[in-house]
Amino acid sequence: MVTRRSVLAGAAGVAGAVAGTSLLTACSGGNDNGSSGGGDTGGPVSGELEIQYFIGGYGDAWWNQVFADFETANPEVKIVKHGGSTIHQEMKSRWISNDPPDLVEIEGAGISESQMVADGQLLDLTEWLPTVKLDDGSALQDRFIAPANTYENAVYSVPLIYDNRGTWFDQSWFTQQGWDVPTDLDSWQSSMSRIKQEAGIAPMATTGVYPTVFLTGVLYPAFAGVGGAQLLNALIDGDEGAWTDPAVHEIATTVQEWVKAGFIDPGFASLTHTQAQMNFLRHQNAYVPTGFWLPNEMKADVPADFEFGVIPTPFNEPGAKMTVVPEVKTIAVAEKAKNPDAAKAFIKFIMSEKYAADFARLSGGMLNIKGIDFATSKDVPAYLQSANALLSDAEKVQLEYMAHPMHADLSTPVGNALVSLLLGSTDAAGFVEAADKAAAAYRANR
Amino acid sequence: MVEPKGQRRLFLILSTAPAVLLFAVTVVFPLVTGLGYSLFKWSGTSGKRRFIGLDNYLQLIRDPLVPAVIGHDMFLVVVKIVGIMLCAVFFAVALTQFKLKEAPFYRVVFFFPQVMAAVTIGVLWIFVFNNDLGLVNGLLRAAGLGSLARPWLGDPAWALVSIAVPVIWAGVGFFMLMIVSAISGISSSLLEASQLDGAGRWRQFWSITVPLIWPQLRDAIVYIAITSLNGAFILVMVMTNGGPDNATQLMGSYLMEQAFTRYNFGYAAAIGALIMVVASTTVLVLRLLMRRNPLED
């Protein structure tokens, strides 16, 4: 059980114990010739460096700090910032006209790494990434918590932010009510049943406007828990037969039972993720499966006595490990970048323990770097320390990795079918059929 | 002095050239370009495009969602026409013929939604329909009708009907003023004469007012249809994003989803062509149905 004080001594963040299966491509050292596909760019850089980045739940305090520090460390470089909550829509015309910024952080609405790779807009980093060494001489890739996304074994982005979905609850409310924190599917369903009876509320909040939050927060861990990364990635790619796998039907049936039992908030379909999160803070619901941005995004509305608790979504059978499917937010160099050397130098600069610790302190999230001792930092939020500790416990948690995110052309119709399932308008068989049809259309359209 | 023919022609060309140029740049060019995009497979986010001929139109024919989406649009057209015209005509008659002292005040109040941005209207009505905090459910519960309260925008059976309410509310003001202006043009001697002949208010309305303002009513109905097919999707985007599960999806919002969420810009352009065809057909049908003027009967 994760509590405010359950910080494992010497956990050193998520180092070592995390089952970080690397998806390193078979690249044996690369050449350090400084060309656009290779080279470590360890030397000084100069010129203008344009960076496009998203400002959302994690805020921009960390970005402002790293920009200032990079310019201080590289006085010949001038950073041109393009940041905002709708920045990807604002910068679209630059990408269409083949005049992109040098670097792009792929997070938020209006951008798709899969589509950018398909359009040839991102620089192939397959040769360069293995050559990057940190200041202590260790290889950057060895320090990743989650590996880089791959597209047919090629790497086009660096995994920057280690994001997780978890199932959140109010620890102080649970303690007050005498509710146990679940550890598996059975205890979770019992908990929801008890909460519904005693508090008279629908236990689970979720968003119907953005159903992919439920897809990634509940169903992905469920799929990966029974079928591993193989099943998960087959579903993400819309492979033939993946969505009609009996395991998928079984998981959909479990969700169908939740709907019948009244576990899902009946008003969810019209709610955005922030509205669902607000209902959760107001104790209209007890659980909300969502990302690690939750505390930072809602910080202005958190009640004084609220205590965030988070666990991996407990879809596991009793005795089996909980499954976590990390979702990294990435940063990439444009294929047509004017200053790729400075772009790569910037990536190497920010992927450090110092900025990982700063990210936790300033944004409440985790950079994709191992070896951060959250346990000893008083600035790191307690829920993050606790979650970190749990993620480090290989006895209780297993990690399964996506090769890359699901394309919106598939996630949109699957999300629509999921809304119908959560509304009770369709059953598990109907959901599976709709998802399978969507996958077929997606394959035909690629 | 008789103007030479060539000089007159030159004058006409120079007089109309700016308008034609503006029309060409703002209407013809985007139309032709859009139709051109519909022949390509294009994500809309890069310069890379692949010519695929009519494949997007074949996909449009095979898309199971398209008939439902057209149906939703037609539903809103009908509901908007009936709702707006009933309210606008009633308010216009009340303001012009009931001799209300507060008429100027009511004119401002009824017209006020017209000056609000569509996004503002959408956000406002999201809160009105909110399941827990909204005005509608609050009033129902206060009146002891809590069993009728529901998540209006989250219920597939009620979401589109719920969106029709702000769509009508936002449109009444403009058409009310249009009809007020038309009614104001009716000579008062006609109404006085009919009153002397024993005609009541209803008879005056149907036999004098409606026939005399028929051209404005007809134009209002056609205009409502056009603006519904071209613009109602904005409220859908703000309030429900086409959900739940496409229950409120319109042609315009489906176009936006395909273009900007699913990166199928070429297919979205084909949907744009569909909107043009449906809108043109709808206007033609309406004009055909309303071509007779009751005044001629």
Interface residues (C-beta under 8 A of the other chain):
Chain A: Q89 K92 W95 I96 S97 N98 G110 S112 Q115 M116 A118 D119 G120 Q121 G208 V209 P266 G267 F268 A269 S270 L271 N279 Q284 H407 A408 D409 T412 N416 A417 V419 S420 L423 S425 N445
Chain B: S43 G44 T45 S46 G47 K48 I126 F129 N131 D132 P151 W152 L153 G154 D155 P156 A159 M239 T240 N241 G243 P244 D245 N246 E257 F260 T261 R262 Y263 N264
